[in-house]
Amino acid sequence: MTLDRILESAVKQGASDIILKDGGPPMIRIHGELIPVAGAPTLNSADMQAAANAVLVHDVHRMRFATEKHADLAFDQSNIGRFRVNIYRQRGKIGMVLRIVPPSVRTFEELNLPPVVERIAQERRGLILVTGPTGNGKTTTMSAMLDYINMTSPRHIITIEDPIEYVHTDKRSVFSQREIGTDADDFPSALRVALRQNPDVVMVGEMRDTETISSAIMAAETGHLVMSTLHTVDAAETVTRIVAAFPEHQRDQVRIILANVLRGVISQRLLPTINGDGLVPAVEIMVGTVRVREYIDKNRARELPDVISQGQSAYGMQTFDQSLMALFRAGLISYDEALGHCSNPSDFELQCRGIGGGTDWGSFESRAPGEK
């Protein structure tokens, strides 16, 4: 079975990911579940080499795969779609994972994101972070925010990505999209150079190391809007992870700077809908309020969930548990799904039975996600 036929089948079935390996059938992920491609034979070494030849069309990617045994790249296949590819070796053989990139950027409403995300995207300077485990829609949410800026404000937006996933066209804003390996050597150097390219917004695909984190914070501190992602599960862990990336003698200063520049943390997890026809995000939102800044500055990150839960009505903040309650009451996810992901199951059960728990559930009594 050729790579084109596998990709066509995956796109037609609404898959999000494709996993290929020597000695196994092609697998696709649909609504979070892995299933084999119907009727597809087991892939062999020749199949995987042909697939590698098809995606490794640029010298820089072929060289990286040859020397580092893995490579990240974007792959466009005519009349099928665009894919983010990670090609690697496992047990001496070729393996490949392809993420299907939707053909267009979706809106906040289409993604079922709360209205406060739009307000966060209106920030003119500071640091905005989108966090969550791999495969939970961070890039999709970030792209929606960039597209909102593009539609509403005349700004120069520079993206630094590895690889470029969504290709943005200029609307009111002007985009400069740079890919690591092709247009730049690495995130830190590309970010430093970006500050000399008259940006209003800089999007860094991922803050992978201390140097990138430091450069991103510095860019935000000098008056730019910086957006990036981290593989952290919530706002409290995000703050802790950033501070812990620096040597101990610098951490107090980092907390002060981070408190001043952080405008919002959007943490999300994708959950299967109750009818099984898709995924919906459970989203924790932390806004950089005066109280949030104080807790970061005073090394009280562990207490941020309480601050978030109490800031729902005034600032639009919400914890994961509040988001899960809203999704459950809107009929989007099942009770078991919500209970299995919440931080305080006992409080959640009490609230579902109409008995007040310890969490401030705010105004989630009747409002559905995305409702203003």
N, C-alpha and C positions, 0 to 999 in steps of 0.2 A: 504494500500500500504506500503510495507516494506521500511526501510531506504535504503537497497541495491538497490531496484528498482528505488527509487527516485534519488539516486546518479548516477546510470547507465544512466538514462534518461538525467540528467543534463550534464554529461560528453559527451554523444553522441551528444547533441544539441549545444555543445560549450559554455555552460554557464560559468560565472565567479563566481557566488555566488548562494547559496541556502538558503532560509528562511523558517523555519518551526515553526509553533505555534499551540497550541491547539485551535480548533474551526475555523481553516481556512485551505484552500488547500495549499499544498507545492508550493512555489513560487521560480522561478529561474530568474536570471538576465542575459540577453543576449544582448551584445553590449550596456550596460547601461540601458536597459529597463526591468522592472519587468513583468513577465508573469506567469500564473499558469501552472503547469505541466499538459499536456493534459491527460484527462481521470482520473486524480487522485482524490480520494474522500477527503472530509474534514477530517482533522486529529483530533483525539480525545485524551483524557488523556492517554489511554492505548498505543496509537501509540507513543506519545511523551515520555512516560516512557520507552518503548522498545528502542526508539532511544537513550535516555540518557544512558541506560544500555549498549548499543552497543559501545558508544564512551568513556564512563567513565570506562576504563579498568584498570587504575592504581589507587592505594589507594590515592596517593597525590591529584589527580584530583577529586576523589569522596569526599575526605575530604574538599577540597577547595570549591566545589560546595555546600556541606552541610552547611559549616560555613559562607561562604561569599556570597552565593546565585548566584554566577557566577564563571566560570572557562574558561581559555584559554588553548587550547591543540592542538596537532597535531594528526591526525587520519589516519592510513593507512588501506585501505580495499583491500584485495587481488583481483587482476584482475580488479579493478575499478580505483583506484588512491589514491592520498594523499590529505588530506584536512586540512586546518586550521579551528578550531572550536571554537566558543564562545557559551557556553551554559549558560542560565540565567533563571531567573524567571520573569514573567510578569503577573500581576494581580493574583499572587499566583500559576500560572501554569508554565510549562516548555516551554521555547522558545529556538531556536537554529539557529545560522547562520553559514554556512560552506563556506569557500572560497576554490575553487578548485586550487590546486597547480599544475602547468604544470609538466609533467613527466621529463622534462630536462630544463636546464638553456639556455635561448636564448641569441644570440649574440647581440652586439650593432646594427648591420645592421638589424637583424630580428626585433628588437624593434623600428627601425626607429629613433635611437638617433643620434644626430650630432657628427661628428668626434672628437670634443674637449673632449667628455666624455672619449674617449680612452686615450687622453693625461693626463687628470686629474687622471685616474686610474694608471698612471705610476709614480705618486708621491711616494716618499720614506718615507716621514714623514709629519706631520701636520694633519689637520682636514678637512674631506670631508663630506658634508651633502647633503642628498637627501630629499627634502621636498615636501609637497603637501597634499591635503585632503585625508581622508581615502578612499581606493579603487581606487587610481589613479596610482598604479604601482610602488610605492617607493621600496618595497621589491624586485620586479622583476628587477628593474634597479640596485639596490645594488648587487643583486646576479650575474648579468651580469658582473659587475665590479670585483667582487671577482673571478669569473670564469676566467676573462681575466688575472688577476694577477696569478691565479693558473696555467694557460697555459704558461705564459711567464716568470715567475720569481720563483726561489727557496726560498720561505719564509714560516715562521710559521704563519698561520692565525688562530686567535681565534675568534669565534663568540659567542655572548651572546644574546640569543633570547628567546622570550616568545610568542608562542612556536617556535621550529625549524620548518621552512617551507621547504626550499630547502635543501636536503641532498647532500653535496659536497663530491666527491671522490678525493683523492690525485692525482695530476698530477705532475707538477714540485714543487708545494708547499705541505705543510703538514697542514691539517685542524684539529683543535680541536673545536668541536661544543658543547656548553653548553646550557642547557635549564633551564630557571627559574622554580623553583618548583621541578625539578627532579635532576639537577646537581648543582644548586646554589639557594640561598635564594632570592636574589634580584639583580638588575642591579649594584648599587654602590659597593656592596661587591664583586661581581663577577669581576667587572672591576678592583678593587684594587688588587685582587688576580691574575688577568691575567697578570699584570705587572711583577709578579714574575715567570711567566711561559715562559720566553724567547720569547715573541711575536715579530714579525715584523709588523703585521697588526692586529688590534683589531676592530671587527665590533660589535657595540652595537645596538641591534634591534630598540631601541627607547630611546631618551633622555626625560624621563617623568617628571623629577623633578630636583630641583637645585643641589642636591647631585650628581646625574648622570651626569648632565651637567658639574659640576665642575671637577669630576673625569675624564671625557672624555677630557676636555681641558688640564688638568694636564698631562694626558698620551700623548697627542699630543705635549705638550711643552717639554716633556722629550725625544723626538726623535722617537716616534712611529707614524705609520700611523693609524689614528682612523677614522672610518666611522660610521655614524649613520643617523637616520631619525628624522624629526620634522614635526608636523602637522601645518606648516606655508605655506602661499600661494606663497611667493616669497622671494628673497634674502634680500630685505630691512626689511621685517617683521621678517625674521629669525634672523638677527643681533639684531634687537630691542627686540625680545622675549628672546634671550639668555641673553642680558645685563640686561633686566628688571627682570630676575629670581633672581638676586642677590640683597642684601640690597643696599640702595642708596650709602652708604659710600664706597662700594666696586666697584661701576660701572665704574669709570674712570680706575681703574687698570684692570678690566675685559676687557674693550675695548682695552687696550694696548696689553694684552695677546692674545685676539681673533684676533686682526689685524695681529699679528705675526704668528699665527698658521693656520689660515683659508686658505685652498688651493683652495676650490671650493664649490659652492652651486648650486645644480641641482634641480630646482623646476619644477614640471610637473603636467599637467592635461590631462586626457584621453578624447578625443573627438570622436564622431562617424564619420566614414568615409563617403564620399559622396555617395558611393554605398550601404551603410548600412550593409556591411559584416564584420565589425570589428571596432576596436578603434585604434586611433593613438595619440601619445603624442605631445602636445604643450609644449615646454621645454624652460624655462629661464635658462641661464647659466651665472654664475658669477665666474670669475677666480680671485684668490688672487694676483692681480697685485700691483705694488707700489702705484698706485693711489687709488685702492680699499682699501688697508691698511690705507692710509692716511685718507680717508673718514670715515672709521670705528673708527680710533683712535681719530679723531676730532669731533665725535658725529654728523656726517652728513649722517646718514643711509638713510634719506629720499631722498637724492640726488643720491643714488646709481643707480636707473634706468637710469639716464642720462649717468653715467659712463659706465654702461653695454652697452647701445645702441651705444656709441661711440667706444667701444672696439671690435667690431665685426671683422673687417678686420685684426687687429693686433694680437688679442688674441683668436678669435673664440667665444667671448661672444655673447649673444643674449638676447633680451627682449622677453617677451611673444608675443608682437605685431609683432616683427620681425619673430618669429617662426610661428605665425599664417599666416603671409603673405607668407612665404615659403610654408607652407602646402596648402594654397589656390592656389597659382600659380603652385604647382605641381599636382593639381587636386585631392588632397587627402581629403579635407574638402570643404564644401559648403561656399559660400560667407556669407550667413546668420549665419552659425555656427561660422565663423571667426569673423564677426562683433559683434556677441553676447558675445564673450569672450575677446575682446581686451580692452586695457586700454584707448586708445584714438580713439574712433570710427570716429571722424571727420577727423583726420589725415589718418586713414586707408582708408576711402572712397576717400579722395583726391589722395592717392597713387594708389588706384585701377583705378582711372580715369586718371592716368598719370600726376597728378599735385603734385609737391613736397610739403610735409607737414613738420611739425615741428620735426618729429622723424627722426633720422639718420637711414635709412633702410639698410645701408651698402650694401653688395653685394648680397642681396637676390633677385635681379632682375631676375636672371636666374637659380640660384643654387637650386636644390631640397634638402630636408632634407636627411642627411646621405651621400650626395655627397661630395667627398674630392676635 
